[in-house]
Amino acid sequence: NLVDAPSRCGVRIASRLGLYWYYRGMMVEARHWQERATAVADGAPLDRALVRYMLGGSLAMNGRPDIGLPLIAQGHDAVRGTPDEQALLRGEVLTILSGALFVAEQAEAGRANTADVREIAATVPDGSLDLLADLSALLSGAVTAEPEQVIDRASAVYDDAVAADNS
């Protein structure tokens, strides 16, 4: 069946639908297509990375960090040294990945992920990714922080979002 055949176009589609599937709770559908997309060696670096981030995060959240974390590393490898390494969309997806790493209790991976989001945020002239970098830091720190600290930090991030008219 041509629809199911792995292709460069399929990698692009799966990479762009990752957040759609995530926000709609369609993770079974996502996993089916993302697994197919990771089998394709071809495709734009950012597309290959996004598919691996979303699938890796999903697997880590579902008790399989042993499979998920290597996929995330492959995502980083896919964009390393390309203009896509600093792409705004990559920063947005990495922020979502921070949530998955928090749920998976992967504090070290979460801190490394936050560093990547901060690095990308530093390249975005309008500062639109700064709040997401703060959210990523909140999530990565929440794995080991005391609940009161998390609540205080979450309140501060929320206040910053409201001040930026981004609530």
Secondary structure, 3 states (H helix, E strand, C coil): CHHHCCCHHHHHHHHHHHHHHHHCCCHHHHHHHHHHHHCCCCCCHHHHHHHHHHHHHHHHHCCCHHHHHHHHHHHHHHHCCCHHHHCHHHHHHHHHHHHHHHHCCCHHHHHHHHHHHHHHHCCCCCCCCHHHHHHHHHHHHHCCCCHHHHHHHHHHHHHHHHHCCCC
